[in-house]
Amino acid sequence: MRAGLLAEFETPEAMLRAITELRGRGYRRLDAFTPYPVRGVDEALGLRRSPLPWIVFPFAIAGAAGGYLVQWHNNAYDYPLIVGGRPAHAAPAFVPITFEMMVLATALSGFVAMLLLARLPELWSPVFDVPGFERASIDRFWIGIDARDPALIRPIAERDLTALGARAVAWAGKERR
């Protein structure tokens, strides 16, 4: 959220009720800022599941295939060592490294994909300038309505948020014209 309306609530229950009511009134670009995970916020905001598993799955398969291929190439094709009657291509011996390469590729691709999906690192955001917003990491619960939400009409939204029990309502970022 680069700009929008922020409302402060004292309890997670009040915040959840407000989110549900705002969604019922047609607001779709909502966000929640809480000091700890609150059960039910994802459903109330209408968030979809993360695409991260589908992004990292091909990298996991490629990592496992690459790890197996390197072992096969080195041990069976390029430099075969016949020791103790063991065949040059002994698939069970390749399982641990294949698994570890899959885990490594998944972890690295997952980390990079997560950073890209979350648009991180974001060192500063306009919401940080809202007075009292620092308490979002201590004991306050905030709802943000993005300025790009077509249902957002500032005076009406401020009145709605105050009626829903918001302690404070503030604008973050540049005013839209």
C-alpha positions in Angstrom: 0.0 0.0 0.0 1.7 3.2 -1.2 -1.1 5.5 -0.1 -4.5 5.2 1.5 -6.6 5.5 4.6 -5.4 3.9 7.9 -7.5 3.2 10.9 -6.3 2.1 14.4 -8.2 -0.4 16.5 -7.5 -1.6 20.0 -8.5 -5.3 19.7 -8.2 -7.9 17.0 -11.9 -8.6 17.3 -12.8 -5.0 16.6 -10.5 -5.1 13.6 -12.0 -8.3 12.2 -15.5 -6.9 12.6 -14.5 -3.8 10.8 -12.8 -5.7 7.9 -15.9 -7.9 7.5 -18.2 -4.8 7.5 -15.9 -2.9 5.0 -15.8 -5.9 2.6 -19.6 -6.0 2.8 -19.7 -2.3 1.9 -17.7 -2.9 -1.3 -14.1 -2.2 -0.3 -11.7 -4.7 -1.9 -8.2 -3.4 -1.5 -7.8 -3.8 2.3 -4.8 -4.6 4.3 -4.2 -5.4 8.0 -1.2 -4.5 10.2 -1.1 -6.5 13.4 1.6 -7.1 16.1 1.0 -10.9 15.9 -0.9 -13.3 13.6 -4.6 -13.0 14.0 -6.8 -16.0 13.2 -9.3 -15.2 10.5 -7.7 -12.1 9.0 -6.7 -13.8 5.8 -10.3 -15.1 5.2 -11.8 -11.7 6.1 -9.5 -9.9 3.7 -10.3 -12.4 1.0 -6.6 -13.3 0.4 -5.8 -16.1 -2.0 -3.3 -18.8 -1.4 0.3 -18.1 -2.2 1.7 -19.1 -5.6 5.1 -19.8 -4.0 4.7 -23.7 -4.0 4.0 -23.6 -7.8 7.0 -21.4 -8.4 9.5 -23.5 -6.4 8.3 -26.9 -7.6 10.1 -26.7 -11.0 13.3 -25.6 -9.2 13.0 -28.6 -6.8 12.7 -31.0 -9.7 15.5 -29.3 -11.6 17.7 -29.4 -8.5 17.1 -33.1 -7.9 17.6 -33.9 -11.6 20.8 -31.8 -11.7 22.2 -33.5 -8.6 21.4 -37.0 -9.9 22.8 -36.1 -13.4 26.1 -34.8 -12.0 26.6 -38.0 -9.9 25.7 -40.3 -12.8 28.0 -38.4 -15.1 30.9 -38.5 -12.7 30.5 -42.0 -11.3 29.1 -44.0 -14.2 30.1 -42.2 -17.4 33.2 -40.0 -17.0 35.2 -41.8 -14.3 33.7 -45.2 -13.3 35.3 -46.9 -10.3 34.3 -50.5 -9.9 34.9 -51.2 -6.2 33.7 -54.3 -4.4 31.5 -55.5 -7.2 29.3 -52.4 -7.1 27.9 -51.3 -10.4 29.1 -47.9 -11.8 25.5 -46.6 -11.8 24.2 -47.5 -8.3 21.0 -45.5 -8.0 20.5 -46.0 -4.2 23.9 -44.5 -3.5 22.8 -41.3 -5.4 19.6 -40.7 -3.3 21.1 -38.6 -0.4 22.8 -36.1 -2.7 19.8 -36.0 -5.0 17.6 -35.1 -2.1 20.0 -32.5 -0.7 20.3 -30.8 -4.1 16.5 -30.7 -4.3 16.2 -29.1 -0.9 19.0 -26.6 -1.7 17.4 -25.6 -5.0 14.0 -25.3 -3.4 15.3 -23.2 -0.5 17.2 -20.8 -2.7 14.5 -20.3 -5.3 11.8 -20.0 -2.5 13.8 -17.3 -0.8 14.3 -15.3 -4.0 10.7 -15.8 -5.1 9.4 -14.7 -1.7 11.4 -11.5 -1.9 10.1 -10.8 -5.4 6.5 -11.6 -4.6 6.6 -9.4 -1.4 8.4 -6.6 -3.3 11.1 -6.6 -0.7 13.3 -5.0 0.5 11.1 -2.0 1.2 13.1 0.2 3.5 10.4 2.9 3.8 6.7 3.2 3.3 4.3 6.1 3.6 2.4 4.3 6.3 5.5 4.6 8.6 4.8 8.4 8.8 1.3 8.0 10.2 1.4 9.1 13.9 1.0 6.1 16.2 1.6 3.5 13.5 4.7 2.3 15.3 2.4 0.7 17.8 1.3 -1.8 15.0 4.3 -3.9 16.1 3.5 -3.6 19.8 -0.2 -3.6 20.7 -2.4 -1.9 18.1 -4.3 -3.3 15.1 -4.5 -1.2 11.9 -6.7 -1.5 8.8 -5.5 0.1 5.5 -7.7 1.0 2.6 -5.6 1.4 -0.5 -6.0 4.7 -2.4 -6.5 2.7 -5.6 -9.7 1.1 -4.2 -12.6 2.2 -6.5 -15.0 2.3 -3.5 -12.8 4.7 -1.5 -14.4 8.1 -1.0 -12.4 9.6 1.8 -15.0 11.4 3.8 -17.4 8.5 3.7 -14.7 6.0 4.5 -13.5 8.1 7.4 -17.0 8.2 8.8 -17.5 4.4 8.3 -14.2 3.6 10.1 -15.1 5.9 13.0 -18.5 4.3 13.3 -16.9 0.9 13.3 -14.9 1.8 16.4 -11.6 3.1 15.0 -9.6 5.1 17.6 -7.8 7.1 14.9 -8.2 7.6 11.2 -5.3 9.0 9.1 -4.2 9.4 5.5 -0.9 7.9 4.5 1.0 8.9 1.4 0.2 11.5 -1.2 -3.3 12.7 -1.7 -4.9 11.5 -4.9 -6.4 14.1 -7.1 
